[in-house]
C-alpha cells in the first residue's frame, strides 16, 4: 500500500511538471465589414468553373448577413464589425446614418470599429446616431476635440468560454484625407503605433489571453501593423479595402482576415486557445457566402428593412433610362461609367475639363433598365459640383503632380484612386518614374495642344476640391473654388433622363508610352 501511494505521488508530480493536459478553450469569431448600407439582398454573377456558364444568384442584405451569423453563432462566439456600415443606399443618406445604427442593433454585436464613411454626414450626426447604439463602438486613434474625448472606446475586454479577448479599434491613419474637411472640424487623428502600444500594455495588465485589432485601415496597413506588433497582437480583423481574404494572411504568427464588402460574405474564424500560455493552438478561417436562403435569412430583419423603405420605394424604382452596355467602374483604371459621368458633368457645367475620382463611383450596373435607385447607389455621396479656372501652366502642374502621386501610391500601397477625366487627353511615360524623369509627355484639351498662357475652366466635386493636395499636389496659382449649387447625383439623373438610351464605350483618355 505504501509503494502504491509513492507511485501515485510520483505520477502526480510527473504530470504537474509540464506534461499535464493543456487548458485549451475554443473561440469562434464571426465578422463582416464595409456593408455600405446594402440593406436589401442583391444579385451577383459568376462563371461556373466547369461549364463556363454564367450563374446569377442573390446574396447579402441585412436579413442575409444576420441570418448567416445566427446560423453559426454559438455560446463561444464573438461578433465583430470592422466599419463603414454607412453610405451606399438612399435610406442611409436620407436618415443620415440613423437607419444603419438601428439595423446594427439587431446583431447583438460585441464590437464595431468606426469607419471613415461613418463621418459622411458630419461628426455631429455620427455622435447623435451612436447614442442609440446597443453595442460597443471603438476608435482608439480618433480624438474629438469638440467633446474632449475619443470618438469611441479605445479597447474593450470580452470574456467568452473562459477566454479573455482584448479588442482594440482603429480607423485609417489617413482618415482626414478620406473625408470632407467640413465634416471633421475638431477631429484629430492620433498616432496608431502609439495607441496600439498603450492598449497592449493595458490589456496585458488585465491578463487577457488574446489580443485582436479590429481595424478599418485596409489590408496593406494591417500588414504593417502585423509586422510591428506580431509579438503581442494575435489577430487582425480588418475592413476598408473591401478585400475578400479567403485564406488568412499570416505574418510572423499574426493572422489577418477581412470579409470583402456589401455583405456578400461573412468571415468565420475558429480558434483554440491555451489560456494558461495565452497562445493560439489551432487556427482556421473561411468566408461564407450569404446566398439567399429563406430558411436562413432573418425574416424580422427583412420586414424591418421593408418598412424603412416603404415610403421611398415608389420613387426609387422609377425607370428613367435604358443601358445598352454594362456600366463598369474601376478604382485603378479608366472606366466607361466614370467617363460617361464626367462627360455629363462637363456638359452641364460648360467647363473645358472635368476631373472626378474613381473611388467616388460605388456601383456597377448591368445592361438593362436604369432606375432612380441605381443612380443613388452609383453616386451615394451627393457631392456638390464646383468649378474653378487655372492657367495652362497650372493645369500642367496639376496633371504632373497627379501622375507622380498616383505612381507613388501604386508603388507603396499597390493601388491608387484613378483620375477620371473629360475634355483632356493625357500621354505619359511611367518608365521615367524611377528615373526621376518627366512623366508627362503631352497634354491636349479638347483636341488642342495645351496653351501655357490660356485660362481653362475645370469642374469637379467638392470632395476633390477640398482634398486638392491629395490629388493635384502643390501649385503656385491661387485657386478660387466656386460652388455651382449642383449635386452630382442630380446632374446624372437629369443626364440619363435626357439621353434615355445609353451606349457607353470606353475610351483611352490617359495613355502610356514606353521607353
RAJO-V164552 format. One line per field, one symbol per residue. ss: DSSP state (h for helix, s for strand, l for the rest). phi: phi as a letter, one per 40 degrees, with the letter a starting at -180 (. if undefined). psi: psi as a letter, one per 40 degrees, with the letter a starting at -180 (. if undefined). A space follows every 50 residues. Layout:
# RAJO-V164552
ss->???
phi->???
psi->???
This chain:
# RAJO-V164552
ss->lhhhhhhhhhhhhhhhhhhllllssssssssslllllllllsssssslll lllsssssslhhhhhhhhhhhhllllsssssllllllllhhhhhlllhhh hhhhhhhlllsssllhhhhlllhhhhhhhhllllllsslllsssllllss llslssssssllssssssssslllhhhlllhhhlllsssllhhhhhhhhh hhhhhllllsssssssllhhhhhhhhhhhlllllsssslllllsllllss sllsssssslllllssssssssssllllssssssssssslslllllllhh hhhhhhhhhhhhhhhhllssssslllsllllllllhhhhhhhhhhhhhhl llssssshhhllllsllsssshhhhhhhlllllsssssssshhhhhhhhh hhhhhhhhhhhhhlllllsssslssssslhhhlllllllssssssllssl llllssssssshhhhhlhhhhhlllllllllsssssshhhhhhhhhhhhl sslllllllssslll
phi->.ccccccccccccdccchbccccbbcabbbaaafcffccbdacbaacccc cgccbbabbggdcccccccccccacbbbbbbcgfccgibdcccccfgcdc cdcccccfccabccccccccbgcccccccccccbbcbbacbbbcccbfac caccabbbbbfgbcbcbbbbccdcdccbbcdccbdgcbcccccccccccd ccccccfccabbcbbbbgccccccdcccbccbccabbbagcfccccbdcb bfgccbbabgafgcbbcbbbbbbcccbfbccaaaaabbcccdadcbdccc cccccdcdcdcbddcccccbabbcbdcbbacbbcaccccccccccccccg ccbbbbbccccbacacdhcbbdccccccbccgcccbaabbcdccdcddcc ccccccccccccbgaaccccbagbbbbbbccccccfcccccaabbfgbcd bccccbcbbaccccccbdcccbgcbcccbbcbccgcbdccccdccccccg bbbcbcbccbbbbbc
psi->dddddddddddddddeeeeihighiihhhhiiifdffgdiiihiiihhdd dehhhhihiaiddddddddddehiefhihihfifdihdidddddefeddd ddddeeefidihhhideeeeeidddddddedeheihiigdehhhddefii daidiihhhhfehhhhhhhhiheeddeeihddeehehhhihddddddddd dddddefidhhhhgigeiddddddddddfdddhdhhhiadefhhhdhhih hfehihiifbifediiihhhihhhedefihdihiiihhhfhhhdedihdd ddddddddeddeddddehheahhdihhhihdeiiidddddddddddddef idihhihdeeheiihiiaihidddddddgedfiihiiiiiiddddddddd ddddddddddddeeiihhhhiheihhhihddeddefahdhdihihfeiih hddihhhhiaidddddfddddeahidihhhhhheeihddddddddddddc hhghhhigdhiiii.
